[in-house]
Amino acid sequence: MQIPKLFFLSSRLIVCVLTLQSCQNKTETLPEHTIFRYNESANIASLDPAFAKAQNHIWACNQLFNGLVQLDDDLRIQPDLAKSWEISTDGKTYTFHIKEAVFFHEHPAFGKEKTRKVFASDFVYSLERLRNEKVASPGGWILQQVETITAINATTLQIQLKQPFPAFLGLLSMKYASVVPKEVVENVNHDFRTKPIGTGPFYVKHWEENIKLVLRKNPNYFEKDNNGNSLPFLESVAISFLPDKQAAYLLFLQGKLDFISGLDPSYKDDLLTLDGKLQHKHQDKIKRLDSPYLNTEYLGFRLDGTHPMVKDIRVRKALNYGFNREQLVAYLRNNIGIAANHGFIPKGMPGFTTFKGYDYQPELAKKYWEDFIKEHPNQTFNLTLQTNANYADIGEFLQREWKKIGIPVMVEVNPPSMLRQAIATGKVDFFRGSWIADYPDAENYLSLFYSKNFAPNGPNYTHFSNVEFDRGYEASFMQTNDSIRFQTYQKLDQMVMEEAAIIPLFYDQVVRFTQKNVHGLGINPLNLLHLKRVQKEKN
């Protein structure tokens, strides 16, 4: 196969690829169609679900663990290890009934039986562990509204909230809330970070950090498909850790990986046409799946700062009206994404509304800017947009568009970690940001504008403060009727947009590409990866 210039690999990277293939030959003797292979460009630091903060970690933990509830591909709450539950009329007491035939992965700590059933007390331990300061889990926040967690009996768990919080079930679907066995976690001779024991469809067979993670089928897994067939269908999952996305893409084209997720600038034009369709040369070998993604890409203003341009709502509106979002998505994203001409809540999230936000109106933008300039004669203004290298092209596009209407904006590129720290500590006036939903409730997005969530102690990076917004946000917690609560969310979203607190750019999309012989992968707006129903045809 002739390797085009796009896929030129350094000698170091070639060694990595050959090492990976050698590892596969030594450790995998299963039929090819029973093994699912994918690549993670970033290493996984831990397989303990209490630390499942990043997507690469969550994807692995999805195969290893279960919680009380889970989400289907339409983000509806479904039973997982809880077969049913009741919520008290005041919205504060949740009672879960645990399935009786669920077993942990095998481990010597369980004694001669090598495994045991999951009990309600295991969930008490697992959830309380998130609140244990010695564990220092980043997932403790999902229990902020929780007063007590109690095992009523072996199969009944009761969680008492401090106040009603309708999004609570969504929080429990996160991998943080997975059940783990105390006798294994606290076994001094066992490293739970690298050899976790859960209840999921797969268990850890081998992990060579930064090189390869191999999962094997859990023969005792409890779930079945709609036809009564035991899950999972696959015998193994093999995860590689090539940092170079071009290299991973080449392996995918060669059939050595079964799927890739998302688009990297290094290969997006080889894979897709400018209007977002699969290139003709790939159509016989590759399948494409796409879905709205609960991720809003935006620009934020530090509203309580001192920069005169940022403090003036006319300038913020001028910047919002002063560029074409459809063109941005078409030219820079190959039409992967939806122009954010509405609010902050993305399409695909209950609470999204079609109210008119900011569309492209250059004359109106110019008028807002000129009105501002007239009030500041003989003054020179310049605003700097802080971003990172992955979004430099978007910054440059916006800079050119705003220049056409006379607004001077500079673009400064910073390392992602440095930029995040600067945003959190209020050291930048104008910044690029994105917000990916942690759980399927629009409250997650609106929390960025609640005045009690000011950064650095919360996610309100703009320091937006509005008494009416706060009142409505707090009232939404008391509303158990979903349709009424969603209407409240829409009004709050519109309030933020009327203040031009941010500049929504686009609502992202999940895009997955698989080999033609892969079936049952599915796709969802949270980009969760579930492999328990995946099957591969023999080639």
C-alpha positions as CSV (number, residue, x, y, z in Angstrom):
1,M,0.0,0.0,0.0
2,Q,1.4,3.4,-0.9
3,I,1.2,5.8,2.0
4,P,0.2,9.3,1.0
5,K,2.0,12.3,2.3
6,L,-0.8,12.9,4.8
7,F,0.1,9.7,6.6
8,F,3.9,10.2,6.8
9,L,5.0,8.6,10.1
10,S,8.2,9.3,12.0
11,S,10.6,6.4,12.6
12,R,9.6,6.6,16.3
13,L,6.0,6.2,15.5
14,I,6.6,3.3,13.1
15,V,8.3,1.5,15.9
16,C,5.3,2.0,18.1
17,V,2.9,0.6,15.5
18,L,5.2,-2.5,15.0
19,T,5.4,-3.0,18.7
20,L,1.6,-2.8,19.0
21,Q,1.2,-5.4,16.2
22,S,3.8,-7.7,17.9
23,C,1.9,-7.4,21.1
24,Q,-1.3,-8.4,19.4
25,N,0.2,-11.5,17.8
26,K,1.5,-12.7,21.2
27,T,-1.5,-12.1,23.3
28,E,-4.5,-12.6,21.1
29,T,-5.3,-16.1,19.7
30,L,-9.1,-15.5,19.5
31,P,-10.8,-15.3,16.1
32,E,-10.5,-11.9,14.6
33,H,-14.3,-11.3,14.4
34,T,-14.6,-11.7,18.2
35,I,-12.1,-9.0,19.0
36,F,-13.0,-5.2,19.0
37,R,-10.0,-2.9,18.6
38,Y,-9.9,0.8,19.1
39,N,-7.2,3.4,19.9
40,E,-6.9,6.0,22.7
41,S,-4.6,8.9,21.8
42,A,-4.3,9.8,25.5
43,N,-3.2,7.3,28.2
44,I,-5.6,6.1,30.8
45,A,-4.3,7.0,34.3
46,S,-6.6,4.7,36.3
47,L,-9.4,2.2,35.8
48,D,-11.0,3.0,39.2
49,P,-14.5,4.4,38.4
50,A,-14.1,6.8,41.3
51,F,-11.7,8.7,39.0
52,A,-13.6,8.3,35.7
53,K,-13.5,12.0,34.8
54,A,-12.1,12.0,31.2
55,Q,-13.8,10.4,28.3
56,N,-11.0,7.9,27.6
57,H,-11.3,6.7,31.2
58,I,-15.1,6.6,31.1
59,W,-15.1,4.6,27.9
60,A,-13.0,1.8,29.5
61,C,-15.0,1.9,32.7
62,N,-18.3,1.5,30.7
63,Q,-17.1,-2.0,29.8
64,L,-16.1,-2.9,33.4
65,F,-18.7,-1.5,35.7
66,N,-22.4,-1.0,36.3
67,G,-24.4,1.5,38.4
68,L,-28.0,1.7,39.6
69,V,-29.2,3.2,36.4
70,Q,-28.0,3.6,32.8
71,L,-28.8,5.7,29.8
72,D,-30.0,4.4,26.5
73,D,-29.0,6.0,23.2
74,D,-31.8,8.5,23.5
75,L,-30.5,9.5,27.0
76,R,-33.6,8.0,28.7
77,I,-32.9,6.7,32.2
78,Q,-33.1,2.9,32.2
79,P,-32.6,0.2,34.9
80,D,-29.1,-1.1,35.3
81,L,-28.4,-2.9,38.6
82,A,-31.6,-1.4,40.1
83,K,-34.5,-3.3,38.6
84,S,-36.9,-0.5,39.8
85,W,-37.2,2.5,42.0
86,E,-39.6,4.9,43.6
87,I,-39.3,8.7,44.3
88,S,-41.2,10.2,47.2
89,T,-43.8,12.9,46.4
90,D,-41.6,15.6,47.9
91,G,-38.8,14.5,45.5
92,K,-36.3,13.9,48.3
93,T,-36.3,10.2,48.9
94,Y,-35.2,7.6,46.3
95,T,-35.7,3.9,47.0
96,F,-34.0,1.4,44.7
97,H,-34.6,-2.3,44.4
98,I,-31.4,-4.2,43.5
99,K,-31.4,-7.1,41.1
100,E,-30.7,-10.4,42.9
101,A,-28.6,-12.3,40.3
102,V,-25.7,-9.9,39.6
103,F,-22.1,-11.1,40.5
104,F,-18.8,-9.3,40.7
105,H,-15.9,-10.4,38.5
106,E,-13.9,-13.3,39.9
107,H,-11.2,-12.5,42.5
108,P,-9.5,-14.5,45.3
109,A,-10.7,-12.0,47.9
110,F,-14.2,-13.5,47.6
111,G,-13.0,-16.9,48.9
112,K,-13.5,-20.3,47.4
113,E,-16.5,-19.2,45.3
114,K,-14.3,-16.6,43.6
115,T,-17.2,-14.2,43.3
116,R,-20.3,-13.1,45.1
117,K,-23.6,-11.3,44.6
118,V,-24.0,-7.5,44.7
119,F,-26.0,-6.2,47.7
120,A,-27.4,-2.8,48.6
121,S,-24.6,-2.4,51.1
122,D,-22.1,-2.5,48.2
123,F,-23.7,0.7,46.8
124,V,-23.6,2.3,50.3
125,Y,-19.8,1.6,50.3
126,S,-19.2,2.6,46.7
127,L,-21.1,5.9,46.9
128,E,-19.8,6.9,50.3
129,R,-16.3,6.2,49.0
130,L,-16.8,9.2,46.6
131,R,-17.2,11.4,49.6
132,N,-14.2,10.0,51.5
133,E,-11.5,12.7,51.6
134,K,-8.8,10.1,51.7
135,V,-9.9,8.7,48.4
136,A,-10.1,12.3,46.9
137,S,-12.4,11.2,44.0
138,P,-13.2,14.0,41.6
139,G,-16.7,12.5,41.4
140,G,-17.8,13.5,45.0
141,W,-19.7,16.4,43.6
142,I,-22.5,14.2,42.2
143,L,-23.5,13.6,45.8
144,Q,-23.7,17.3,46.9
145,Q,-27.5,17.1,47.3
146,V,-27.3,13.8,49.2
147,E,-28.1,13.6,52.9
148,T,-27.9,9.9,53.7
149,I,-27.3,6.6,51.8
150,T,-28.8,3.6,53.6
151,A,-29.2,-0.2,52.9
152,I,-32.7,-1.0,54.1
153,N,-32.0,-4.7,53.5
154,A,-29.9,-6.8,51.2
155,T,-31.7,-5.6,48.0
156,T,-33.1,-2.2,49.0
157,L,-31.2,1.0,48.9
158,Q,-32.5,4.3,50.0
159,I,-31.0,7.7,49.2
160,Q,-32.2,10.8,51.0
161,L,-31.6,14.2,49.4
162,K,-31.2,17.5,51.2
163,Q,-33.6,19.1,48.8
164,P,-35.4,18.0,45.6
165,F,-33.1,17.7,42.6
166,P,-34.8,16.4,39.5
167,A,-31.5,15.7,37.7
168,F,-30.4,13.3,40.4
169,L,-31.1,10.0,38.5
170,G,-29.0,11.4,35.6
171,L,-26.1,11.9,38.0
172,L,-26.3,8.3,39.1
173,S,-25.9,7.2,35.5
174,M,-22.3,8.5,35.6
175,K,-19.5,6.0,36.0
176,Y,-18.5,7.6,39.3
177,A,-21.6,5.9,40.8
178,S,-20.5,2.4,39.8
179,V,-20.6,-0.4,42.3
180,V,-17.3,-1.8,43.6
181,P,-16.5,-4.5,46.2
182,K,-15.0,-3.3,49.5
183,E,-13.0,-6.5,50.1
184,V,-11.1,-6.0,46.9
185,V,-10.8,-2.2,46.9
186,E,-9.3,-2.3,50.4
187,N,-7.2,-5.4,49.9
188,V,-3.6,-4.2,50.7
189,N,-2.2,-6.8,48.3
190,H,-4.4,-5.7,45.3
191,D,-3.9,-2.6,43.1
192,F,-7.5,-1.6,42.3
193,R,-6.3,1.2,40.0
194,T,-4.8,-1.2,37.5
195,K,-6.8,-4.4,38.2
196,P,-10.4,-3.2,39.0
197,I,-13.2,-5.6,39.8
198,G,-16.6,-4.7,38.8
199,T,-19.8,-6.3,37.4
200,G,-19.5,-5.2,33.8
201,P,-19.7,-7.2,30.5
202,F,-15.9,-7.3,30.4
203,Y,-13.0,-7.7,32.9
204,V,-9.4,-6.6,32.7
205,K,-7.1,-9.3,31.3
206,H,-3.9,-7.4,30.7
207,W,-2.8,-3.8,30.9
208,E,0.5,-2.5,29.8
209,E,0.2,1.2,30.5
210,N,0.7,3.5,27.5
211,I,0.8,0.4,25.2
212,K,-2.2,-1.8,25.4
213,L,-5.3,-2.7,27.5
214,V,-7.0,-6.0,26.9
215,L,-10.4,-6.8,28.2
216,R,-12.1,-10.2,28.1
217,K,-15.7,-11.3,28.2
218,N,-17.3,-11.7,31.6
219,P,-18.9,-15.2,31.5
220,N,-21.2,-14.4,34.4
221,Y,-22.6,-11.1,33.0
222,F,-26.3,-10.7,33.8
223,E,-27.7,-8.9,30.8
224,K,-29.4,-10.4,27.8
225,D,-30.5,-9.0,24.5
226,N,-34.2,-8.7,23.4
227,N,-34.0,-12.3,22.0
228,G,-32.7,-13.8,25.3
229,N,-29.1,-14.1,24.1
230,S,-26.4,-13.5,26.8
231,L,-24.3,-10.4,26.5
232,P,-21.7,-9.5,25.5
233,F,-21.2,-11.0,22.0
234,L,-17.5,-10.1,21.7
235,E,-14.9,-12.2,23.4
236,S,-12.3,-9.4,23.8
237,V,-11.7,-5.6,23.5
238,A,-8.2,-4.5,22.7
239,I,-7.4,-0.8,23.3
240,S,-4.1,0.6,21.9
241,F,-2.5,3.9,23.0
242,L,-0.9,5.5,19.9
243,P,-0.7,9.2,20.6
244,D,-0.5,10.2,16.9
245,K,-4.1,10.4,15.5
246,Q,-2.8,10.1,11.9
247,A,-1.1,6.8,12.7
248,A,-4.3,5.5,14.3
249,Y,-6.3,6.7,11.2
250,L,-3.9,4.8,9.0
251,L,-4.4,1.6,11.1
252,F,-8.1,2.1,10.8
253,L,-7.9,2.4,7.0
254,Q,-5.8,-0.8,7.0
255,G,-8.6,-2.6,9.0
256,K,-6.5,-3.0,12.1
257,L,-8.8,-0.8,14.2
258,D,-12.6,-1.3,14.2
259,F,-13.7,2.3,14.8
260,I,-12.6,5.9,15.3
261,S,-14.5,8.7,16.9
262,G,-14.5,12.3,15.9
263,L,-12.5,14.2,13.3
264,D,-8.9,15.3,13.6
265,P,-7.7,18.1,11.3
266,S,-4.9,15.8,10.1
267,Y,-7.3,13.5,8.3
268,K,-10.7,15.1,8.1
269,D,-10.4,16.1,4.4
270,D,-9.2,12.7,3.4
271,L,-12.2,11.1,5.1
272,L,-15.0,13.7,4.4
273,T,-15.9,16.0,1.5
274,L,-16.2,19.7,2.2
275,D,-19.9,19.3,2.7
276,G,-19.4,16.6,5.3
277,K,-20.1,13.5,3.2
278,L,-17.9,10.4,3.3
279,Q,-15.4,10.5,0.5
280,H,-16.3,8.2,-2.4
281,K,-13.1,6.1,-2.1
282,H,-14.2,5.1,1.5
283,Q,-17.8,4.3,0.9
284,D,-17.4,0.6,0.3
285,K,-15.3,0.0,3.4
286,I,-16.5,2.4,6.1
287,K,-19.8,3.2,7.8
288,R,-20.6,6.5,9.4
289,L,-22.7,7.2,12.4
290,D,-23.6,10.6,13.7
291,S,-25.8,12.2,16.4
292,P,-26.2,15.6,18.1
293,Y,-23.6,15.9,20.8
294,L,-24.3,17.5,24.1
295,N,-21.4,19.9,23.7
296,T,-21.7,23.6,23.1
297,E,-18.6,25.4,21.7
298,Y,-18.6,29.1,22.7
299,L,-16.7,32.2,23.5
300,G,-17.0,33.7,27.0
301,F,-16.6,37.1,28.5
302,R,-15.4,37.9,32.0
303,L,-18.3,40.2,32.8
304,D,-17.0,41.6,36.1
305,G,-13.6,42.5,34.6
306,T,-12.4,45.9,33.7
307,H,-12.1,45.8,29.9
308,P,-14.4,48.5,28.5
309,M,-15.3,46.5,25.4
310,V,-16.3,43.4,27.4
311,K,-18.3,45.5,29.9
312,D,-20.5,47.1,27.2
313,I,-23.4,45.0,26.0
314,R,-23.4,46.7,22.6
315,V,-19.9,45.3,21.9
316,R,-20.9,41.9,23.1
317,K,-24.0,42.0,20.8
318,A,-21.9,43.3,17.9
319,L,-19.5,40.4,18.2
320,N,-22.5,38.0,18.4
321,Y,-24.1,39.4,15.2
322,G,-20.8,39.9,13.4
323,F,-20.0,36.5,11.9
324,N,-21.8,33.7,10.0
325,R,-22.0,30.6,12.1
326,E,-23.2,28.5,9.1
327,Q,-20.0,29.4,7.2
328,L,-17.9,28.6,10.3
329,V,-19.3,25.1,10.5
330,A,-19.1,24.5,6.7
331,Y,-15.6,25.8,6.2
332,L,-13.8,24.8,9.3
333,R,-15.8,21.7,10.4
334,N,-16.8,20.1,7.1
335,N,-20.4,20.6,8.2
336,I,-19.9,18.5,11.3
337,G,-21.9,20.6,13.8
338,I,-24.9,22.8,14.0
339,A,-24.7,26.6,13.9
340,A,-25.5,27.9,17.4
341,N,-28.1,30.5,16.4
342,H,-30.2,29.8,19.5
343,G,-29.1,29.5,23.1
344,F,-26.4,27.8,25.2
345,I,-28.4,24.6,25.7
346,P,-27.4,22.4,22.7
347,K,-29.7,20.6,20.3
348,G,-30.4,17.0,21.5
349,M,-30.8,18.2,25.2
350,P,-34.3,18.4,26.6
351,G,-34.7,22.2,27.2
352,F,-33.2,23.1,23.9
353,T,-35.4,25.7,22.2
354,T,-35.7,27.3,18.8
355,F,-36.0,30.9,20.1
356,K,-34.0,33.3,18.0
357,G,-30.5,34.0,19.4
358,Y,-27.9,35.7,17.2
359,D,-27.8,35.2,13.5
360,Y,-25.6,36.9,11.0
361,Q,-26.5,40.6,10.8
362,P,-23.3,42.6,9.9
363,E,-25.1,45.9,9.5
364,L,-26.7,45.6,13.0
365,A,-23.3,44.5,14.4
366,K,-21.6,47.6,12.8
367,K,-24.2,49.9,14.2
368,Y,-23.7,48.5,17.8
369,W,-19.9,49.0,17.4
370,E,-20.2,52.5,16.0
371,D,-22.5,53.6,18.8
372,F,-19.9,52.3,21.3
373,I,-17.1,54.1,19.5
374,K,-19.0,57.5,19.4
375,E,-19.1,57.4,23.2
376,H,-15.3,56.9,23.4
377,P,-13.8,59.5,21.0
378,N,-10.0,59.5,20.5
379,Q,-9.6,56.2,22.2
380,T,-8.0,53.1,20.8
381,F,-9.5,49.7,21.6
382,N,-8.3,46.1,21.2
383,L,-9.7,42.9,22.5
384,T,-7.7,39.6,22.8
385,L,-9.3,36.3,22.3
386,Q,-7.5,33.6,24.3
387,T,-7.7,30.1,22.7
388,N,-5.6,26.9,22.2
389,A,-3.9,25.5,19.1
390,N,-6.8,23.2,18.3
391,Y,-9.1,26.2,17.8
392,A,-6.7,28.7,16.3
393,D,-8.3,28.4,12.9
394,I,-11.7,29.3,14.4
395,G,-10.1,32.3,16.2
396,E,-8.6,33.5,12.9
397,F,-11.8,33.1,11.0
398,L,-13.7,35.2,13.6
399,Q,-10.9,37.8,13.7
400,R,-11.3,38.3,9.9
401,E,-15.1,38.5,10.1
402,W,-15.0,41.1,12.9
403,K,-12.4,43.1,11.1
404,K,-14.9,43.6,8.3
405,I,-17.2,45.5,10.6
406,G,-14.3,47.4,12.3
407,I,-14.0,45.5,15.5
408,P,-10.3,44.9,16.4
409,V,-9.7,41.5,17.9
410,M,-6.3,39.8,18.4
411,V,-6.0,36.0,18.8
412,E,-3.6,34.6,21.3
413,V,-2.8,30.8,21.4
414,N,-2.0,29.2,24.8
415,P,-1.4,25.6,26.0
416,P,-4.8,24.1,27.1
417,S,-3.8,23.6,30.7
418,M,-2.5,27.2,31.0
419,L,-5.6,28.5,29.4
420,R,-8.0,26.6,31.7
421,Q,-6.1,27.9,34.7
422,A,-6.2,31.5,33.4
423,I,-10.0,31.2,32.7
424,A,-10.7,29.7,36.2
425,T,-8.8,32.4,38.0
426,G,-10.2,35.3,36.0
427,K,-7.0,36.4,34.2
428,V,-8.5,36.6,30.8
429,D,-11.3,38.9,29.5
430,F,-12.3,36.9,26.4
431,F,-11.8,33.2,25.9
432,R,-12.8,30.1,24.0
433,G,-14.6,27.5,25.9
434,S,-16.7,24.3,25.5
435,W,-19.2,22.6,27.8
436,I,-19.9,18.9,27.5
437,A,-22.8,17.6,29.5
438,D,-21.9,15.5,32.5
439,Y,-25.5,14.2,32.8
440,P,-28.6,14.6,30.5
441,D,-30.3,17.5,32.1
442,A,-30.1,21.2,31.0
443,E,-29.5,22.2,34.6
444,N,-25.9,21.2,33.9
445,Y,-25.6,24.0,31.3
446,L,-27.4,26.6,33.3
447,S,-25.2,26.0,36.3
448,L,-22.5,28.0,34.4
449,F,-24.5,31.2,35.0
450,Y,-25.7,30.7,38.6
451,S,-24.1,33.4,40.7
452,K,-23.2,31.0,43.5
453,N,-21.0,29.0,41.1
454,F,-18.4,31.7,40.4
455,A,-15.1,30.3,39.3
456,P,-12.7,29.1,40.6
457,N,-15.0,27.3,43.0
458,G,-17.6,26.6,40.4
459,P,-18.2,26.6,36.6
460,N,-19.5,30.2,36.2
461,Y,-16.4,31.4,34.3
462,T,-18.1,34.5,33.0
463,H,-19.2,35.6,36.5
464,F,-22.7,36.2,35.1
465,S,-24.9,37.4,37.9
466,N,-28.7,38.0,37.6
467,V,-31.1,37.9,40.5
468,E,-34.0,36.8,38.3
469,F,-32.0,34.1,36.8
470,D,-30.8,32.8,40.2
471,R,-34.4,32.8,41.4
472,G,-35.6,30.8,38.4
473,Y,-32.7,28.4,38.6
474,E,-33.3,27.6,42.2
475,A,-37.1,27.2,41.6
476,S,-36.4,24.6,38.9
477,F,-35.1,22.2,41.6
478,M,-38.5,22.1,43.1
479,Q,-40.3,21.3,39.8
480,T,-40.9,17.6,39.3
481,N,-43.0,18.0,36.2
482,D,-40.4,17.7,33.4
483,S,-42.3,19.7,30.7
484,I,-42.7,22.7,33.1
485,R,-39.1,22.4,34.2
486,F,-37.9,22.4,30.6
487,Q,-39.9,25.6,29.9
488,T,-38.2,27.2,32.9
489,Y,-34.8,26.1,31.4
490,Q,-35.7,27.7,28.1
491,K,-36.6,31.0,29.7
492,L,-33.3,31.0,31.7
493,D,-31.3,30.2,28.6
494,Q,-32.9,33.2,26.8
495,M,-32.1,35.4,29.7
496,V,-28.4,34.6,29.3
497,M,-28.5,35.3,25.6
498,E,-30.3,38.6,26.0
499,E,-27.4,39.7,28.2
500,A,-25.0,38.5,25.5
501,A,-22.9,36.8,28.3
502,I,-21.4,34.4,25.8
503,I,-21.0,33.9,22.0
504,P,-22.3,30.4,21.1
505,L,-20.4,29.1,18.1
506,F,-21.9,25.7,17.3
507,Y,-23.5,22.7,18.8
508,D,-21.2,19.8,18.2
509,Q,-22.0,16.4,16.7
510,V,-20.8,13.0,17.5
511,V,-19.3,11.3,14.5
512,R,-18.2,7.7,14.5
513,F,-16.6,5.7,11.6
514,T,-16.6,1.9,11.7
515,Q,-15.6,-1.0,9.5
516,K,-18.4,-2.4,7.4
517,N,-18.5,-5.6,9.4
518,V,-19.2,-3.9,12.8
519,H,-22.8,-4.0,14.0
520,G,-24.6,-2.8,17.1
521,L,-22.2,-0.1,18.1
522,G,-24.8,2.6,18.4
523,I,-24.3,6.3,19.0
524,N,-25.7,8.8,21.6
525,P,-25.5,12.6,22.4
526,L,-23.1,12.0,25.3
527,N,-20.7,10.0,23.1
528,L,-20.7,7.1,25.6
529,L,-19.1,3.9,24.3
530,H,-21.0,0.7,25.0
531,L,-19.6,-2.5,23.5
532,K,-21.8,-5.2,25.1
533,R,-24.1,-5.4,22.0
534,V,-21.4,-5.1,19.4
535,Q,-21.0,-7.9,16.9
536,K,-18.5,-8.4,14.0
537,E,-19.1,-10.4,10.9
538,K,-16.4,-12.7,9.6
539,N,-14.5,-11.1,6.8
